[in-house]
């Protein structure tokens, strides 16, 4: 951490709160408009009708332009002062620099190049999160646009569930020529009732629910915490119930289990009678797991094929890591060695469906250790700070990042710009919050956690 301030001196906030607003707009926009994996080349062109901009995804290079402008603006947003243990940030620097090493010897630079640009965006978003420094009114300035734009994500899921998917299927049936230009993933989505919102596929949309729901709920508790009694919970519940509905409609087994775990962790932290807390957690766990196995009974009866496929992806990813322990095969290149190493009857995969193992496959053991250490240390350090505090804001941020980290054990959301960039941003905000709390407790003699 940087040099501490006097105990009675409040940390400097961005002038007028304009920078948190700018960051909030960018972070809220990302899942709505940039929900495709970076490994899929896009030749998307925006329509001539500006009205359609509201409903269609945007080219990824637009996201880089928006991020670049926000990054430049961050240098005009008050004094340069960052909280967070320096050794933790060195892990991020080590991981990022190692991606360049892995890229230099990549088996497919057409895949590694966009991935490297995406990783640069992740690091830039962490910087923006640490620069946003939300507190007081500035916290509302940041989270208001994030929450409002997240409501559009929820609306997108409801629209698909109740009429959008059916209308899309009818359109394709009436115009068979449309199928010729469709990606296989799109065709697969048409054959299912699982919703995917504005993102690439249902599990990515479920991951967005897992990340954004607790974060936005924490903001609403902060915003309406002054209301008396149970009224303060009204707005958060109005948000979380539609999120749970969308989560269920995605039929994402991993996300549902992660959401259940986050609820248990939330109950552990609530300040009420210990015996009552144990009963509530037991009831939630038992009812939740019974409901889970009832809902997905057919999936398990068929042999849990997708889980078996993932085990095979992970096995091959480990073998690739051992074969290329120093710098892997290059960022986002898992599919290239997997084509030759997979079992003959195994389904083809472009990514390892485990963002941590993917780091070992793509950038060797150093890349895996840097990346895993960065998130484990970050979650452990910030979690210790927010757990002791009474601040719902910091705890909700921690829950959201923890939810993504657990999802990353089964999915490839780190390679989806609309999810990965915001997660790094939220982690940067969380580190700033935790660093500020540490300074407040230790007083003017506080020193860096490094």
Legacy VTK file of the C-alpha trace (Angstrom):
# vtk DataFile Version 3.0
C-alpha trace
ASCII
DATASET POLYDATA
POINTS 450 float
0.000 0.000 0.000
1.018 3.548 -0.496
1.952 5.998 2.203
-0.865 6.216 4.768
-2.790 9.365 5.435
-3.488 10.968 8.763
-6.197 9.191 10.733
-8.627 12.092 10.455
-8.006 12.634 6.757
-10.457 10.925 4.407
-9.071 9.282 1.278
-9.368 11.380 -1.816
-12.309 10.569 -4.082
-12.575 11.287 -7.775
-13.678 14.891 -8.399
-17.465 15.079 -8.527
-17.776 11.313 -8.695
-17.639 11.350 -12.509
-15.057 8.566 -12.737
-17.106 5.988 -10.786
-20.027 6.778 -13.105
-17.816 6.193 -16.134
-16.502 2.899 -14.739
-19.989 1.777 -13.781
-21.254 2.370 -17.302
-18.363 0.402 -18.829
-18.648 -2.540 -16.419
-22.420 -2.694 -16.751
-22.195 -2.608 -20.535
-19.646 -5.419 -20.886
-21.908 -8.460 -20.266
-24.647 -6.911 -22.386
-22.565 -6.284 -25.492
-19.371 -8.343 -25.307
-20.450 -11.830 -24.307
-18.579 -13.981 -26.857
-15.342 -15.916 -26.152
-12.218 -14.216 -27.434
-11.115 -17.376 -29.270
-13.912 -16.965 -31.821
-12.896 -14.555 -34.565
-15.603 -12.005 -35.235
-16.293 -10.249 -38.494
-19.401 -8.670 -37.036
-20.522 -5.408 -38.596
-22.886 -3.035 -36.905
-26.219 -2.494 -38.669
-26.986 0.775 -40.378
-30.059 1.251 -38.175
-28.853 2.744 -34.853
-31.930 1.369 -33.056
-30.586 -2.173 -33.501
-27.466 -1.202 -31.548
-29.596 -1.594 -28.418
-30.454 -5.220 -29.146
-27.363 -6.647 -30.858
-23.897 -7.514 -29.570
-21.055 -5.179 -30.494
-17.703 -5.968 -32.129
-15.037 -6.722 -29.526
-12.783 -3.924 -30.784
-15.447 -1.490 -29.578
-14.880 -2.871 -26.078
-11.165 -2.176 -26.357
-11.862 1.387 -27.463
-14.225 1.957 -24.523
-11.719 0.430 -22.112
-8.865 2.492 -23.549
-10.763 5.757 -23.162
-11.740 4.888 -19.590
-8.148 3.905 -18.813
-6.896 7.294 -20.046
-9.583 9.048 -18.015
-8.380 7.248 -14.863
-5.231 9.406 -14.798
-7.403 12.517 -14.407
-9.509 11.039 -11.597
-7.707 12.392 -8.565
-4.383 11.523 -6.900
-2.647 8.295 -7.905
-3.002 6.212 -4.762
-3.522 2.438 -4.736
-4.253 0.097 -1.826
-3.340 -3.565 -1.804
-0.378 -5.787 -0.890
2.430 -5.255 -3.355
3.438 -8.915 -3.463
-0.090 -9.767 -4.517
0.163 -7.312 -7.397
3.542 -8.801 -8.293
1.804 -12.142 -8.833
-0.455 -10.469 -11.381
2.525 -8.820 -13.052
4.354 -12.149 -13.144
1.365 -13.908 -14.711
0.860 -11.192 -17.313
4.516 -11.051 -18.321
4.631 -14.837 -18.539
1.774 -14.749 -21.050
4.112 -12.850 -23.362
6.721 -15.566 -22.891
4.153 -18.235 -23.715
2.911 -16.223 -26.696
6.433 -15.995 -28.140
6.461 -19.777 -28.634
2.754 -20.327 -29.272
1.581 -23.185 -31.488
-1.105 -20.872 -32.915
-0.514 -17.134 -32.664
-3.837 -16.460 -34.374
-5.422 -17.675 -31.119
-2.781 -16.349 -28.719
-2.777 -12.798 -30.084
-6.429 -11.995 -29.251
-6.053 -13.813 -25.934
-3.065 -11.654 -25.011
-5.026 -8.515 -25.860
-7.862 -9.816 -23.698
-5.476 -10.411 -20.789
-4.224 -6.842 -21.165
-7.834 -5.724 -20.794
-8.135 -7.776 -17.586
-5.100 -6.062 -16.054
-6.397 -2.647 -17.148
-9.759 -3.377 -15.489
-8.061 -4.266 -12.206
-6.331 -0.876 -12.392
-9.660 0.845 -13.040
-11.217 -0.930 -10.063
-8.428 0.250 -7.797
-8.730 3.785 -9.183
-12.521 3.992 -8.835
-12.174 4.142 -5.022
-15.920 3.980 -4.329
-17.118 5.170 -0.934
-20.153 7.128 0.165
-21.798 8.838 -2.791
-19.058 7.603 -5.122
-20.127 3.999 -4.390
-23.657 4.801 -5.569
-22.224 6.546 -8.614
-20.362 3.355 -9.526
-23.029 0.795 -8.800
-26.120 2.600 -10.022
-25.270 2.172 -13.738
-23.982 -1.364 -13.078
-27.264 -2.349 -11.409
-29.484 -0.650 -14.008
-27.666 -2.302 -16.901
-27.760 -5.636 -15.063
-31.547 -5.344 -15.041
-31.380 -5.457 -18.847
-29.438 -8.725 -18.560
-32.215 -10.127 -16.382
-34.881 -8.848 -18.783
-33.053 -10.554 -21.649
-33.341 -13.886 -19.836
-37.056 -13.431 -19.181
-37.640 -12.427 -22.793
-35.903 -15.555 -24.072
-37.703 -17.875 -21.670
-41.219 -16.663 -22.322
-41.185 -15.923 -26.043
-37.786 -15.061 -27.535
-36.385 -18.576 -28.057
-39.619 -19.847 -29.545
-39.851 -16.923 -31.951
-36.223 -17.462 -33.019
-36.888 -21.146 -33.718
-39.947 -20.272 -35.805
-37.945 -17.717 -37.792
-35.251 -20.301 -38.588
-37.877 -22.908 -39.556
-39.524 -20.448 -41.944
-36.149 -19.418 -43.422
-33.966 -22.562 -43.733
-31.278 -20.591 -45.552
-30.408 -18.894 -42.237
-28.988 -22.165 -40.931
-26.141 -22.170 -43.456
-24.371 -19.191 -41.912
-25.002 -20.108 -38.280
-22.268 -21.233 -35.924
-22.795 -24.770 -34.492
-23.092 -23.240 -31.011
-26.039 -21.132 -32.193
-27.739 -24.170 -33.701
-27.270 -26.048 -30.426
-28.904 -23.197 -28.509
-31.922 -23.318 -30.833
-32.517 -26.954 -29.938
-32.659 -26.246 -26.206
-34.943 -24.300 -23.891
-31.985 -23.150 -21.794
-31.676 -19.350 -21.773
-28.373 -17.572 -22.371
-29.335 -13.894 -22.186
-26.936 -11.557 -23.994
-23.989 -13.922 -23.462
-22.507 -16.720 -25.522
-24.161 -19.731 -23.919
-26.270 -20.687 -20.859
-23.403 -21.445 -18.459
-21.841 -18.041 -19.152
-25.170 -16.340 -18.440
-25.452 -18.372 -15.232
-21.963 -17.242 -14.231
-23.037 -13.626 -14.727
-25.970 -14.222 -12.363
-23.620 -15.727 -9.764
-21.278 -12.723 -9.956
-23.653 -9.790 -10.371
-26.549 -10.839 -8.119
-24.680 -10.661 -4.777
-22.787 -7.523 -5.828
-25.906 -5.626 -6.875
-27.783 -6.915 -3.831
-25.021 -5.585 -1.579
-25.333 -2.198 -3.269
-29.103 -2.130 -2.749
-28.668 -3.012 0.920
-26.199 -0.122 1.152
-28.491 2.233 -0.771
-31.686 1.409 1.138
-30.114 0.484 4.477
-31.594 3.602 6.099
-35.143 2.276 5.719
-36.774 0.890 8.875
-37.185 -2.806 9.641
-37.829 -5.270 6.844
-38.347 -2.512 4.271
-34.590 -2.358 3.657
-34.737 -5.911 2.239
-37.540 -5.208 -0.222
-35.428 -3.870 -3.088
-32.659 -6.501 -2.775
-35.252 -9.294 -2.841
-36.920 -7.775 -5.897
-33.556 -8.179 -7.626
-32.443 -11.567 -6.337
-35.692 -13.445 -7.049
-35.619 -12.769 -10.831
-31.901 -13.682 -10.760
-32.735 -17.042 -9.211
-35.389 -17.602 -11.865
-32.912 -16.870 -14.657
-30.348 -19.099 -12.975
-32.840 -21.964 -12.905
-33.781 -21.456 -16.573
-30.128 -21.714 -17.600
-30.138 -25.243 -16.119
-26.494 -24.717 -15.210
-25.725 -27.338 -12.573
-22.412 -25.774 -11.551
-23.914 -22.302 -11.121
-26.847 -23.587 -9.056
-24.508 -25.430 -6.680
-22.222 -22.383 -6.434
-25.219 -20.123 -5.718
-26.319 -22.522 -2.979
-22.845 -22.389 -1.433
-22.805 -18.569 -1.554
-26.147 -18.515 0.273
-24.702 -20.762 2.989
-21.668 -18.474 3.351
-23.984 -15.458 3.603
-25.965 -17.137 6.379
-22.747 -17.884 8.256
-21.951 -14.186 8.379
-25.386 -12.931 9.446
-25.456 -11.803 13.111
-28.151 -13.971 14.694
-28.397 -16.856 17.174
-25.868 -19.631 16.519
-28.353 -22.492 16.930
-30.846 -20.800 14.631
-28.063 -20.192 12.125
-27.078 -23.883 12.127
-30.700 -24.907 11.595
-31.144 -22.441 8.744
-27.945 -23.581 7.013
-28.855 -27.257 7.457
-32.346 -26.689 6.082
-31.037 -24.696 3.129
-28.408 -27.309 2.338
-30.718 -30.303 2.626
-33.634 -28.753 0.735
-31.324 -27.282 -1.884
-29.473 -30.539 -2.583
-32.661 -32.604 -2.648
-34.206 -30.156 -5.081
-31.029 -30.186 -7.180
-31.001 -33.971 -7.566
-34.728 -34.052 -8.296
-34.477 -31.391 -10.992
-31.444 -33.017 -12.633
-32.403 -36.647 -11.998
-32.598 -37.394 -15.725
-29.113 -35.951 -16.247
-27.598 -38.287 -13.652
-29.601 -41.261 -14.932
-28.011 -40.735 -18.348
-24.551 -40.888 -16.777
-23.689 -37.184 -16.282
-22.092 -37.080 -19.719
-20.971 -33.451 -19.611
-19.192 -34.031 -16.298
-17.418 -37.046 -17.739
-16.366 -34.976 -20.745
-14.927 -32.337 -18.438
-12.857 -34.925 -16.582
-11.363 -35.889 -19.923
-10.610 -32.240 -20.793
-8.855 -31.804 -17.450
-6.866 -34.988 -17.860
-5.598 -33.856 -21.247
-4.889 -30.340 -19.936
-2.715 -31.859 -17.217
-0.869 -33.999 -19.745
-0.248 -30.926 -21.916
1.123 -29.093 -18.873
3.526 -31.918 -18.109
4.584 -32.079 -21.748
5.188 -28.304 -21.918
5.960 -27.366 -18.271
7.887 -24.170 -18.961
5.675 -22.027 -21.181
2.809 -24.249 -22.340
1.496 -24.177 -25.889
0.497 -20.505 -25.948
-2.445 -18.488 -24.579
-5.869 -19.944 -25.502
-4.385 -22.758 -27.619
-5.760 -25.753 -25.661
-7.702 -26.954 -28.696
-4.577 -27.479 -30.815
-2.888 -30.197 -28.709
-6.271 -31.520 -27.606
-7.113 -32.394 -31.218
-4.304 -34.950 -31.280
-4.368 -36.099 -27.635
-8.086 -36.604 -27.002
-9.759 -40.002 -26.960
-11.155 -41.003 -30.379
-14.758 -40.886 -29.178
-14.361 -37.711 -27.086
-16.182 -34.533 -28.017
-13.985 -31.756 -29.355
-13.324 -28.823 -27.011
-11.752 -25.439 -27.722
-11.010 -24.650 -24.059
-10.321 -26.836 -21.019
-13.486 -25.884 -19.100
-11.307 -25.053 -16.102
-9.688 -21.633 -16.223
-6.943 -22.593 -13.775
-5.901 -25.805 -15.528
-6.091 -23.895 -18.800
-3.333 -21.637 -17.512
-1.069 -24.641 -17.010
-1.842 -25.987 -20.477
-1.421 -22.612 -22.166
1.469 -21.054 -20.221
3.075 -23.862 -18.261
3.535 -24.368 -14.547
4.743 -20.756 -13.920
1.615 -19.348 -15.561
-0.592 -21.677 -13.508
1.127 -20.783 -10.235
1.046 -17.030 -10.861
-2.629 -17.057 -11.878
-3.836 -19.396 -9.129
-1.745 -17.651 -6.479
-3.128 -14.272 -7.507
-6.747 -15.321 -7.011
-6.216 -17.505 -3.941
-4.179 -14.822 -2.176
-6.547 -12.076 -3.270
-9.645 -13.910 -2.037
-7.976 -14.973 1.230
-6.599 -11.505 2.025
-9.726 -9.552 1.135
-12.026 -12.195 2.618
-10.341 -11.867 6.006
-10.875 -8.113 5.919
-14.504 -8.038 4.784
-15.589 -10.889 7.065
-14.629 -8.892 10.155
-16.312 -5.720 8.935
-20.001 -4.839 9.036
-19.916 -3.475 5.512
-22.341 -5.308 3.149
-20.626 -3.678 0.179
-17.218 -5.298 0.603
-18.723 -8.660 1.515
-20.981 -8.676 -1.552
-18.014 -7.890 -3.799
-16.078 -10.742 -2.239
-19.010 -13.127 -2.721
-19.277 -12.205 -6.403
-15.562 -12.755 -7.090
-15.596 -15.981 -5.052
-18.591 -17.175 -7.088
-16.715 -16.560 -10.338
-13.604 -18.354 -9.007
-15.674 -21.440 -8.184
-17.392 -21.325 -11.579
-13.952 -21.083 -13.193
-13.187 -24.585 -11.920
-15.795 -25.963 -14.333
-16.142 -23.349 -17.086
-14.146 -21.050 -19.374
-15.633 -17.693 -18.385
-12.155 -16.197 -18.026
-12.049 -16.154 -21.829
-15.317 -14.213 -22.141
-14.675 -10.470 -22.096
-18.106 -9.569 -20.720
-17.404 -11.585 -17.560
-13.626 -11.598 -17.071
-13.061 -7.846 -17.348
-15.742 -6.995 -14.765
-14.422 -9.689 -12.381
-10.960 -8.107 -12.453
-12.545 -4.693 -11.953
-14.563 -5.902 -8.955
-11.454 -7.534 -7.489
-9.637 -4.213 -7.821
-12.469 -2.405 -6.017
-12.473 -5.102 -3.346
-8.724 -4.773 -2.787
-9.126 -1.013 -2.385
-11.962 -1.474 0.120
-9.969 -4.031 2.120
-6.839 -1.872 2.042
-8.763 1.132 3.301
-10.277 -0.907 6.147
-6.826 -2.153 7.127
-5.470 1.396 7.266
-8.444 2.554 9.318
-7.798 -0.171 11.917
-4.021 0.212 12.044
-4.019 3.993 12.083
-1.389 6.379 10.724
1.472 3.934 11.359
0.028 1.352 8.948
2.429 -0.107 6.440
2.029 -2.081 3.285
0.960 -5.728 3.603
3.869 -6.499 1.391
LINES 1 451
450 0 1 2 3 4 5 6 7 8 9 10 11 12 13 14 15 16 17 18 19 20 21 22 23 24 25 26 27 28 29 30 31 32 33 34 35 36 37 38 39 40 41 42 43 44 45 46 47 48 49 50 51 52 53 54 55 56 57 58 59 60 61 62 63 64 65 66 67 68 69 70 71 72 73 74 75 76 77 78 79 80 81 82 83 84 85 86 87 88 89 90 91 92 93 94 95 96 97 98 99 100 101 102 103 104 105 106 107 108 109 110 111 112 113 114 115 116 117 118 119 120 121 122 123 124 125 126 127 128 129 130 131 132 133 134 135 136 137 138 139 140 141 142 143 144 145 146 147 148 149 150 151 152 153 154 155 156 157 158 159 160 161 162 163 164 165 166 167 168 169 170 171 172 173 174 175 176 177 178 179 180 181 182 183 184 185 186 187 188 189 190 191 192 193 194 195 196 197 198 199 200 201 202 203 204 205 206 207 208 209 210 211 212 213 214 215 216 217 218 219 220 221 222 223 224 225 226 227 228 229 230 231 232 233 234 235 236 237 238 239 240 241 242 243 244 245 246 247 248 249 250 251 252 253 254 255 256 257 258 259 260 261 262 263 264 265 266 267 268 269 270 271 272 273 274 275 276 277 278 279 280 281 282 283 284 285 286 287 288 289 290 291 292 293 294 295 296 297 298 299 300 301 302 303 304 305 306 307 308 309 310 311 312 313 314 315 316 317 318 319 320 321 322 323 324 325 326 327 328 329 330 331 332 333 334 335 336 337 338 339 340 341 342 343 344 345 346 347 348 349 350 351 352 353 354 355 356 357 358 359 360 361 362 363 364 365 366 367 368 369 370 371 372 373 374 375 376 377 378 379 380 381 382 383 384 385 386 387 388 389 390 391 392 393 394 395 396 397 398 399 400 401 402 403 404 405 406 407 408 409 410 411 412 413 414 415 416 417 418 419 420 421 422 423 424 425 426 427 428 429 430 431 432 433 434 435 436 437 438 439 440 441 442 443 444 445 446 447 448 449
